[in-house]
Amino acid sequence: MSKTRFIVDIPFAVIDELRRRAAGTRWPIDFANAQWAYGTQLDYLKELIAYWVDGYDWEIHQEAMNQYQHYKATIQGVPIHFIHEPGKGPNPIPIILSHGWPWTFWDYEKVIRPLSDPAAFGADPRDSFDVVIPSLPGFGFSTPLKVPGINYWRTADLWVELMQSVLGYKKFAAGGGDWGAFITNQLGHKYADRLIGIYLTMTLPLDFNSFPKAEDYAPYERQWLERGRRFSTAESGYAAIQMTKPQTLAYALNDSPAGLCAWILEKRRTWSDCGGEVERRFSKDDLLTTMTLYWVTESFVTSARYYYEAVHNPWQPAHQRQPQVEAPTAVGVFPADIMRFPRRWMERHFNLQRWTEFPAGGHFAPAEEPQLLVEDIREFFRRFR
């Protein structure tokens, strides 16, 4: 199966139209919302949109993206974009890292070179990886997606073809967070014989109906049980919409840069370890590069449908063995992530071999705490070299 080189090259006219639409936003009223309790706060959104119109330079970020080796392949009728950065050590381990929503492939940018070329960062060259960073189907440059039914467990099948049939790896490692954790879990479940190991930055079940019970949580983990309950009641409205009527929402967000920005911005603030100040973790350029990638690829609609397809095409186990995920598993626990499952539950369902609790970081771990993540990935996979 072939791959072709891909260059990120967004026409000037597309960026000009984005600026024009953003400048012409019709703003709603907002009051008593200094703490973002009602959702995205108007004053900050106006500030960010003004920078998008007059200060943000897409060309700088496009040039940075093109410093990496990008490719495209069509797998099972699905267009897949990916970065493939070969390792510079003596025996690199191939690893595929999967993002989530509202992420893009670019959320992994800060870990690509440290993983592929550790010596350049003062580490042991023997810890190098061949790094593969795909855009999920229907996200970013893995568009246009016109095949229905593509969800996290279908994506795992695509990733196996990508790594083996397109790139020629017999065995490989995998990692991810958010939807990327679901994909990685499925790889470790269905394809354990082809996996060297998996690294998760979020603990999740493969089956939406198999969440742990309260008694699974140790006393010191009860705060995570409560955190999960708060997320379900106060932070999951976006998912309910995207799981049920994503197309209806997409008409608004595909048409309005400010609307798209507000929808994604609120999650980047709430789910990161920023203490309510989003620019503690993401600069305006960081935020707007994410928004611009969604805008120029017109991928919000299919990224939202990823939720619908997960619910309406339920996961089915490939086997009944225990643990459910047989591939050697490592978990990196970041304290401000949106939820975390108890360790004893993970030990029942996963071949858990490493568990690291970090002092900082949230849901977007590779963008928030890349050095912590890179060091732990190196340490875990060192035993498999």
N, C-alpha and C positions, 0 to 999 in steps of 0.2 A: 504494500500500500504506500502510495507516494505522499510526499509533503512538498510544499512550495514556499519559497521565501516570501515574507510579508513585510512591508514597510508601512509604518504608521504615517499617513499623509492625508490629513483632513483638509479639504479645500477651504481657501480663505472665505469663500462665500457662505459656507456653513457657519463659520465662527462669526462672521458679520451679522448673519441673521439671528444667531443666538444673542448677540449684544443688543440688537435692535428690539427683539422681543422682551429681553430682560429690562431694558430701559423703559419700555412701554407698559410695565406691569400696573394693573389696577389693584391697589392695595385694599385689603379689608380693614375694618376697625379692629383694634386690639386694646384691651384695658385690663387692669388688675392681673397682669400676666408676667410680672417681673421675674418670677421663678419658673416660668415655662409650664405652669400647672395645666394650662389649657392647650398646650402644644407649642409649636415654634413661636418664639417671641418676635414681634414685629420690628422693633428697633434694630436688633442684631441682624435680622434677615435683610432689612434695608441696607445696612452697612455692608453686608457680604455681597448683595446683588450690585451695589454701587461699585465695589471693587471688581466684580466680574465684568462689568461694562467698561470701566475706565482704567483698571490697574492690572488685571490678570493677563498674562501673556502665555497663551496656549503653546506657542512655538517653542518656548523654552522647555516645556514638559514633553512635547512631542519629540524634540531632539534628544532628551534624556532617555525616553523609551527606546529610541532607535539605536542607542548604544548597546542594546542587547540583540540577540539573534531570535527573530520572530518568524513563525511559520504558520501555515494553514494546511489543514487536511480535511477531507470529507469522509466521515465515518458513519456507516449505516444511514446515509442520507443527511447527516447533520454536519454543518460547517463548524470546525473546531480551530480556534486560534490558540497558539501556545508559544511561550518562550522556552528555548532549549539552550541552556548555558552549560557546556561541557566542563567537567572538573579538571583542575590542573595538578592534582596529586597523582601518586603512583597507581592507585587502584580505586577510582571513584565509585561510590555507590549511587546508582540512579534513584532519584526520589521525585515523586510527583506531589505537588502541594496544591490543595484545592481551597479556593476561597468560598465566601458565603454571600449573603445579602444583608445590607447594601454595600458590599465590598466590590472590588474589581481585582483583576490579576495584579494591578499595580500596588495593592496593599502588601505584597510580598517583596517589593523592590529592595527594601533594606536588608533582606536576608540572602538575596541571590548570590552576590559576590562573596560575602563571608563564607557561605556554604561551598561554593564552587572553587574558590581560591583562598583557602584558609591562610596560607603562608603570607599572602599580601596583607593580612590583618594580624600578623604576629602569632598565628596558631600553627599547629602541626599540619604539614601538607598531606599527611596520611589520612587526615579526616575529611578529605574532599568528597564532594558529591557532583554527579551530573544532575543539574537542577532543571526540572520541567515544571513550568507554571502555566497551566491552561486557563482560558476564560471558560467558565461553565457554559453549557449549551444555552443559548438565548441571552447571554450576558456579553457586554462589550463587543469585541470583534468576532465572537462566535455567533455571528448573525449573518443574514436573517434566518431565524429558526422558523420553519414552517411544518415541522413534524410534530404532531401531538403526542402526549404521553411521556415526554422526556422528563424524568425526575431524578432524584438522587440515586436510586438503585439502578436505573437505566444508565445514568452517567458512569457508574462504576464499570459497567460493561464496555462503554466507550473508552474509558481510560485504559482498560486492559488491551484493547486493540491499538490504542495510541502508543502505549509503552512497548508492546511486543511486535505488532505487525508494522507499525510506522517507524518506530525508533529502534527496534531490534533487540530489546532487552529481554533476557530469559526470565530473570527475577528482578524485583525492584522494591523500593520502600515507598511509603505514602504518608502524607500528613494533611491536617486541615482543621479548620474551625467552622462553626455555624453549619451551613449546608455541606461545607467541606468535611466536617466531622462525620456527618451521615454517610457521605460518599466513601470516606476512608474506612468507616466501620464496615460498610458493605464489602469493600475490597478484602478486608481482614476476615470477613465471614465466608463469602462465596469463593474467594480466590486465595485462601491462606497458603496454598501450595506454591503460589507464584509471588508471594510477598516475603520480603526479608523481615519486615516489621512495620508497624504503624506508630505514628506520633499524633496525639490528639491535643488540641488546645481547648477543647470543650467536651464535656462528658454528656453523651446523649444515647438513647436507645435506638435500635434499628426500627423497632415497632412502636408507633405512637401510643399504643395501648399497654405498654409494659413499663411504665414509670415506676420507680421504687416507692415503697410504702414508708410511712412515717417511722416505723420501727427499724427500718434499714439504716437510719441515720444515727451515728454515734452522738453522744451528748455535745461534743465540740462542733459537730456538723449541723446542729439544729438551726443555726443561723442561715444555712444554705437552704434548708427546707422552707423557712419563712421567706427567704429571698425569692425562691421559685414561686411561692404562692402569690407574693406581691406582683411579680412579673406577669403571672397569668391573669390577675385581675386588673392591673393598672397599665400594662405595657403591651398587651397582645392584640389590641384592636386592629392594628395594621395587618396582622397575620389573618385575622378573621375575614377581612375584606379580600386579601390576596388569595385566600383559600377558596373563596366562594364566588366573587364577581370581579376578578382582576381586570377584565377588559373594560368595564365601566369606569374604573378609576384611571385607566391608561389614557382615555381620551383627554382628560384634564392634564395629566402630567407629561404626556407626549407633546402637548401644545404650549405649556407654560414653563419657561425656565425657573421662574420663582416658585411655582407649585412643586416642581420636581425637587428643587433645592430644599424647600421647607420639609418635604416628606422624608428625604434622606438625612438632612442636617439634624433633625430632632433625634434620630437614632444614633448618629455618630456622637452626639453630646451625651445622651442618656446611657448608652451602653459602654462608653469608654471610661477609663480611670482619670477623669478630668475634674472631678469635684464641682461640676456645674459650669466650668469655664472651658469650653470646647477647644479654645486655642492653646490650652496647656498641653494638649496632645496632638492637635492638628492645626497647622497654620492655615490661613485663608487659601494659600496656594494648594495645600494638601486637599482641603475640602473641595475646592472648585475643580481640581483635576478629576476627582471622583465624579462630581456632577457633570463635568464636560464629557467624560467618557460615556456616561449614560445617555447624554443628550445627543452627541454626534452619531452614535450608533443606533439611536432610537430603540434602545434595548429595554427600557423600563417595562414595556408590556410583556415581553417574554420572560424577563426576570421575575415579574410578579406571578406569571402563570406557573412558574416552578413550584410555588406553594400549592396551587390548584391541582397540579399533576401528582403531587405527593399524596394528597388526601384522596383523590379520586382514582388513583391506581395504587392501592395499598400494597405494602411490602409483604412478600411471602418468603419464608426461610428456604434456603438452599439445602439445608440439612437440619437434623434435630440433635446434633451432638452438643455437648457442653464442654468448655464454654462456647457460647454462641459465636464469639469472635476468637478464632484459634491463632491468628497471627500474633507474634510477640508484640505487646502493646506498652507504650509509654504515654503518660498523661502529664501535661503541664497545666497546673491550676493557677489561674490569674485571679486575684482577689476581687476585682470589680467586674468580672464576667457576669452575664445575665442570670446564669444558673449553674449549678454544679451538683452532680449526683454523688452519693456516698461511696466511700472507698470500698466498703464491704460488698456493695451491690456490683461495683465494677469488677471486683475479684471473682464474683460468681459468673458473670457474663462475658468477661474478657480474659485473655491470657496476659494478665497484668504483670509486668516485670519492672516497671519504673513509675514512680509517682512523685512529682516535684511540685511543691507549693512555693510560689514566688511572692516576693514582697510588694510587687506593684504590677499594674497592667490590667487591662479590661478585655472586652470582647474582641477587639481588633489587635490581637497580640503581636503579629509580625510587624505591624506598623507602630505599635505603642512601645514594645519592649523587645526590639529585634536582637539585641546582644544576649539577653537572658535566654531567649528562645534558641538562638543559634548554638550557644554553649551547651544547652541541654540536649538538643538534637545530636550534636557531635558525640556527647558522652554516651547517650543511649546506643547509637549505632556502632560505636567503636567495638563492641563485643562481637559484632557480626562480620567484621572484616577478615 
